[in-house]
Amino acid sequence: MSSVARGWIATFGDIAKFGARVVGHVVSGRVLHFLGESLRQAGILILGSALVIWGLAFILGLQCGIEGAYFSRSVGAPSNAGVFAAWCDLREIMPYAFGYMMSAKVGTGLVAEIGAMRISDEIDALEVMGINSLVFLCATRLLAAWVVLPFMYIGAVGAGFFASYLAVVEQIGEVSSGGYFLIFWMFQNPPDLVYSLIKGMAMATVIVLVGCYYGYTAGGGPVGVGTATAKSMVLNTVLVHLVGMVGTQIFWGTNPRAPIGG
């Protein structure tokens, strides 16, 4: 095995151990000692990322609606445009859009922020003051993500649904509003929303943990922080696809949950 492969395997192991420690601090309740910091981080997530994520979801919802409408027309079934929009928005596009934006904005921001604290000895100063830096810097951010991101994700799904409706019914006009919603809701149900939310939150959890790891372990000055930021972006992009693939296989791989056939 090459040294590069061994290095990647060792890094995965280190991230897994680091992530387990952070999750343990959250689950055990130790993070509640810094509840104020968690709420502050939750506010930063809402103000800094909500509109960006919802905007991307709206644009991708338009694309799903347009593609679904023209594809349905091409096969002679324009009234079924809602099928493509329902599956595209909820099952695949929204989780991936959520993961991409989290990787590009939140994950890299965590590396830059925590990494800057590491190279400027601020983390060491926290330890000198008797504050558990792992809990204060990483567990609080994970708790904030778990509190805020489910609502942001559901809002993104709603933005995508609304955009698809505008594209199919108002822009292209292939089907009436009632006909669109009849097919649209027929091909999805509440468990699908729950499964989609699980996929999105699994991606978000991985992204936050990877970002915290690379920031917390950064070194080598500003150049080292920049390198760590780039590494986190690459790894998070790969992990988003892995989580998406595994989630789709688990939730819909053996049962597409579609009202087709007997």
C-alpha positions in Angstrom: 0.0 0.0 0.0 1.4 3.4 -1.0 2.2 6.1 1.6 -0.6 8.3 0.2 -3.2 5.6 0.7 -2.0 5.0 4.2 -2.1 8.7 4.9 -5.7 8.9 3.8 -6.7 5.9 5.9 -5.0 7.3 8.9 -6.8 10.7 8.4 -10.2 8.9 8.1 -9.5 7.2 11.4 -8.5 10.4 13.1 -11.6 12.1 11.8 -13.8 9.2 13.0 -12.2 9.4 16.5 -12.5 13.2 16.6 -16.1 13.1 15.5 -17.0 10.4 18.0 -15.6 12.6 20.8 -17.5 15.7 19.6 -20.8 13.7 19.3 -20.2 12.2 22.7 -19.9 15.7 24.2 -23.2 16.7 22.7 -25.1 13.5 23.5 -23.8 13.5 27.1 -25.0 17.0 27.7 -21.6 18.5 28.4 -22.2 21.0 25.6 -25.1 22.5 27.6 -22.5 24.2 29.9 -22.0 26.5 26.9 -25.6 26.8 25.8 -25.2 30.5 25.1 -22.4 29.8 22.7 -24.5 27.2 20.9 -27.3 29.7 20.5 -24.9 32.3 19.2 -23.6 29.8 16.6 -27.2 28.9 15.7 -27.9 32.6 15.1 -24.9 32.8 12.8 -26.1 29.8 10.8 -29.5 31.3 10.3 -28.3 34.8 9.4 -25.4 33.7 7.3 -26.6 30.6 5.4 -30.4 30.4 5.3 -31.1 32.7 2.4 -28.1 31.3 0.4 -29.4 27.7 0.8 -33.0 28.7 0.1 -31.9 30.6 -3.0 -30.0 27.7 -4.4 -32.9 25.4 -3.6 -35.3 27.7 -5.5 -33.1 27.8 -8.6 -32.7 24.0 -8.6 -36.4 23.6 -8.1 -37.0 25.6 -11.2 -34.6 23.3 -13.1 -36.4 20.2 -11.9 -39.7 21.6 -12.9 -38.6 22.7 -16.3 -36.8 19.4 -17.1 -39.8 17.4 -15.8 -42.2 19.4 -17.9 -40.3 19.0 -21.2 -39.4 15.4 -20.5 -43.0 14.5 -19.9 -44.0 16.4 -23.0 -41.4 14.5 -25.1 -42.9 11.1 -24.0 -46.5 12.2 -24.6 -47.5 12.5 -20.9 -47.4 16.2 -20.1 -49.9 15.8 -17.3 -47.3 13.7 -15.4 -44.7 16.5 -15.0 -45.3 16.5 -11.3 -43.7 13.0 -11.0 -40.3 14.2 -12.0 -40.6 17.4 -9.9 -41.7 15.4 -6.8 -38.8 12.9 -7.0 -36.2 15.3 -8.2 -36.8 17.9 -5.6 -37.4 15.8 -2.5 -35.2 12.7 -2.9 -32.1 13.9 -4.6 -31.6 17.5 -5.6 -32.5 19.1 -2.2 -30.2 16.8 -0.2 -27.3 17.4 -2.6 -27.9 21.1 -2.9 -27.9 21.3 0.9 -24.7 19.3 1.1 -22.9 21.3 -1.5 -23.8 24.6 0.1 -22.9 23.4 3.5 -19.6 22.2 2.2 -18.8 25.4 0.4 -19.9 27.9 3.0 -20.3 26.4 6.4 -17.7 23.7 6.3 -14.9 25.9 4.9 -16.0 28.7 7.3 -15.5 26.4 10.3 -12.0 25.4 9.1 -11.0 29.0 8.6 -12.4 30.3 11.9 -11.2 27.5 14.2 -7.9 27.2 12.3 -7.2 30.9 12.7 -7.8 30.4 16.5 -5.4 27.5 16.5 -2.5 29.3 14.8 -3.0 32.4 16.9 -2.9 30.4 20.2 -6.5 31.2 21.1 -7.3 27.6 21.6 -4.3 27.1 23.9 -5.5 30.2 25.8 -8.9 28.5 26.3 -7.2 25.4 27.7 -5.1 27.6 30.1 -8.3 29.1 31.4 -9.7 25.7 32.2 -12.2 25.6 29.3 -12.5 22.4 27.3 -11.8 23.8 23.8 -13.2 20.8 22.0 -16.6 21.3 23.7 -16.6 25.1 23.4 -15.5 25.3 19.8 -16.7 22.0 18.2 -19.6 20.5 20.2 -21.4 23.9 20.4 -21.3 24.2 16.6 -22.6 20.7 16.1 -25.4 21.3 18.6 -26.3 24.5 16.8 -26.4 22.6 13.4 -28.6 20.0 14.9 -31.0 22.6 16.3 -31.2 24.9 13.2 -30.5 22.9 10.1 -33.6 20.7 10.1 -35.8 23.8 9.8 -33.6 25.3 7.2 -33.7 22.0 5.2 -37.5 21.8 5.3 -37.6 25.5 4.2 -35.3 24.6 1.3 -37.6 21.7 0.3 -40.5 24.1 0.4 -38.6 26.6 -1.8 -37.9 23.9 -4.3 -41.5 22.7 -4.4 -42.7 26.3 -5.0 -40.2 26.8 -7.8 -41.2 23.6 -9.5 -44.8 24.6 -9.4 -44.0 28.0 -10.9 -42.0 26.4 -13.7 -44.5 23.7 -14.6 -47.9 25.5 -14.1 -47.2 29.2 -14.5 -44.2 29.4 -16.9 -44.7 26.4 -19.2 -48.4 25.8 -18.6 -48.5 22.2 -19.6 -50.9 21.2 -16.8 -53.4 22.9 -14.6 -52.7 23.6 -10.9 -55.1 20.9 -9.7 -53.7 18.3 -12.2 -50.1 19.1 -11.2 -50.7 18.8 -7.5 -52.7 15.5 -7.9 -49.7 13.8 -9.5 -47.2 15.7 -7.4 -48.6 14.5 -4.1 -49.4 11.1 -5.4 -45.8 10.3 -5.9 -44.5 11.3 -2.4 -45.6 10.8 1.2 -44.6 11.9 4.7 -42.0 9.1 5.1 -40.2 10.4 2.0 -39.9 13.8 3.6 -38.5 12.2 6.7 -36.0 10.1 4.7 -34.9 13.2 2.7 -34.4 15.1 6.0 -32.3 12.3 7.4 -30.1 12.4 4.3 -29.7 16.1 4.5 -28.9 16.1 8.2 -26.4 13.2 7.8 -24.6 15.2 5.2 -24.7 18.3 7.5 -23.4 16.4 10.5 -20.5 14.9 8.5 -19.6 18.3 7.1 -19.6 20.1 10.5 -17.4 17.3 12.0 -14.9 17.4 9.1 -14.8 21.2 9.2 -14.2 21.2 12.9 -11.5 18.5 12.6 -9.5 20.3 10.0 -9.8 23.6 11.8 -9.0 22.2 15.3 -5.9 20.3 14.0 -4.6 23.1 11.6 -1.0 24.2 11.8 1.7 25.8 9.8 0.4 29.4 9.9 -2.0 30.9 7.4 -0.8 28.7 4.6 -1.6 25.6 6.7 -5.1 26.9 7.4 -5.6 27.5 3.7 -4.5 24.0 2.9 -6.7 22.5 5.6 -9.7 24.5 4.1 -9.0 23.0 0.7 -8.7 19.5 2.1 -12.0 19.8 4.0 -13.8 21.0 0.9 -12.5 18.1 -1.2 -13.3 15.5 1.5 -16.8 17.0 2.2 -17.7 16.9 -1.4 -16.8 13.2 -1.6 -18.6 12.4 1.6 -21.8 14.2 0.4 -22.0 11.9 -2.6 -21.3 8.8 -0.4 -24.0 9.7 2.1 -26.4 10.5 -0.7 -25.8 7.2 -2.5 -26.1 5.1 0.7 -29.2 7.0 1.8 -30.9 6.5 -1.5 -30.1 2.8 -1.5 -31.3 2.3 2.1 -34.5 4.4 1.8 -35.6 3.7 -1.8 -33.3 1.1 -3.2 -35.6 -1.9 -2.7 -38.9 -0.1 -2.7 -39.3 3.1 -4.9 -42.5 3.9 -3.0 -44.3 4.8 -6.2 -48.0 4.2 -7.0 -47.1 2.2 -10.1 -48.1 -1.3 -10.9 -49.7 -3.8 -8.6 
